[in-house]
Amino acid sequence: MKIPVTDSGKKLFQDIWTNRSFSSDLITGDVSLSTKVQNQDDFDQFMKDHYDPEKPGSNRYFLTTSPILEEGESVDLNDYLYIGSNDREDQQRRRTFDGTPGTYSIVNSDGETVSSGSYTAGKPITFGGMLFLLQGQPGAAVDISLDQPKRDNVLNEINDALDVLNNELSTSEEREQAFFDATTSINNAQRMVGEGRSNVGARLNILQDREDFSSANQLSNATAQDRIGGLDIAEAATELSMKESALIASQKVFSRISNLSLFNQM
């Protein structure tokens, strides 16, 4: 039996899963866009169920908002010049948008609708643990892509988080995300170390069980060997003496019987 006695430090501290994330880009629309992972557990489960490492294209989704049109009305596409524009006038226009109701839909890379509902400017849209906040008129399109999960040293993740937290120019969203990223890496590292300790304990139990089995087997073999080929000197000497005395006595009896007259007559 061969049992490893050590665990790789790379496995315990280097190959730690980092916080899963996604990326989003505004394709068109006179809106301001902010996104984040609202529920990390739901998003992690969504990644496990839908992320395909072999087909990167299947990890993309598209969010679109559309106005509710009356009969005969047409869609007025937003000017591409508004994309990325975030001056004071744009911000004011988006904040004062009257919130004319609309609809939203999210489709996957195959064009299948995976989520839909009503759109109201400034009201969050949630999907798969992700949150999308659009402020502005309907008619926007957002490209969503699931980021590839990666592993990294937990200390690197902590240092990256400290850089963001110590930066005075960091926004509250960036600080919050950095904190969650570091916390996730620390939790994953603790879980990995716990699994390593459990594996060591399991190996020790195997060795202890094997040692107990070997001891019991050795005792059983010794008992069987002694039963077959062992000899108790004292017991054997006593038994030999008794049998020798019996033999001598029987010989004397035979000698006396053989000298009787009845035998002589014969």
C-alpha positions, -999 to +999 in steps of 0.1 A: +000+000+000+013+035-010-001+066+007+011+102-001+026+119+030+024+155+017+001+179-002+012+203-028+014+239-016+004+250-051-029+231-047-036+245-013-026+281-018-020+289-055-048+272-073-076+290-055-108+298-074-113+335-076-147+353-075-167+346-106-177+377-126-192+389-159-186+418-183-211+441-200-209+467-227-235+492-239-239+486-276-265+514-282-289+535-263-290+569-246-288+554-212-264+551-183-255+515-174-243+500-141-240+463-134-229+440-106-234+406-092-264+409-069-264+374-055-231+356-056-246+322-048-272+324-076-246+337-100-222+308-091-250+283-097-258+300-130-222+298-141-221+261-132-252+254-152-245+275-183-208+284-186-192+264-214-153+265-215-152+248-249-176+272-267-168+308-256-194+321-280-222+304-260-213+324-229-227+356-244-261+372-238-279+403-251-301+426-232-324+449-251-351+474-240-379+485-263-406+511-259-443+500-258-456+512-292-491+522-301-505+509-334-488+526-363-458+539-342-422+530-352-391+526-331-368+555-330-333+541-326-311+561-303-282+579-318-249+561-315-233+594-306-248+590-271-229+558-264-202+565-239-212+601-235-216+610-199-214+648-197-236+668-174-263+673-200-265+636-207-267+628-170-295+653-165-315+640-194-312+605-183-321+613-147-352+634-157-365+607-181-402+604-174-400+566-172-423+558-201-428+521-197-412+496-220-401+460-221-369+442-219-357+408-231-325+388-227-315+363-253-287+338-254-262+332-282-287+310-300-313+337-301-335+321-275-353+344-250-342+334-215-357+363-196-382+391-203-404+416-185-413+452-181-387+480-182-388+511-161-359+535-162-339+533-130-356+500-119-331+471-117-333+441-140-321+409-125-311+377-142-290+347-130-278+365-099-268+396-121-282+431-118-285+456-146-295+492-139-303+513-169-313+549-166-328+564-197-353+559-225-360+524-239-342+513-270-308+503-255-288+471-262-263+456-238-237+429-246-232+405-216-204+379-214-196+354-187-160+358-176-138+327-176-133+314-141-097+316-130-074+305-102-049+326-084-029+329-052-050+342-024-023+367-014-025+382-049-062+387-045-058+403-011-031+427-025-053+436-054-082+444-031-059+465-008-048+485-039-084+494-047-094+501-011-064+524-006-070+543-038-089+575-030-103+576-066-120+543-063-158+544-063-179+527-037-189+500-062-153+493-070-145+491-032-174+468-026-164+445-055-128+444-043-139+435-008-161+407-021-134+394-044-109+392-016-134+376+008-143+349-018-107+340-023-101+338+014-131+316+019-120+294-009-085+291+005-099+282+039-121+256+024-091+242+004-069+240+035-098+223+054-101+197+026-063+192+028-065+186+066-094+162+061-074+143+035-044+141+059-068+128+087-082+102+063-048+090+054-038+087+091-070+067+097-061+044+069-026+039+083-040+033+118-065+007+105-038-010+085-016-011+115-043-026+136-051-051+109-014-061+106-011-065+144-042-087+146-030-107+116+004-112+131-011-124+163-034-148+145-005-162+124+016-167+156-013-185+173-019-207+143+018-215+140+021-223+177-010-245+174+006-264+146+043-265+154+046-251+189+057-273+219+051-267+257+083-283+272+069-287+307+036-302+295+054-325+271+078-337+298+050-344+322+030-363+296+061-383+285+069-392+321+033-404+327+033-425+295+067-440+304+055-450+338+024-466+323+045-485+299+068-498+326+039-508+347+023-527+319+055-545+312+058-556+348+022-569+348+028-588+316+060-604+331+041-616+362+012-629+342+034-648+318+050-668+348+018-682+361+014-719+362-014-719+338+009-706+311+036-732+321+011-760+315+004-748+282 
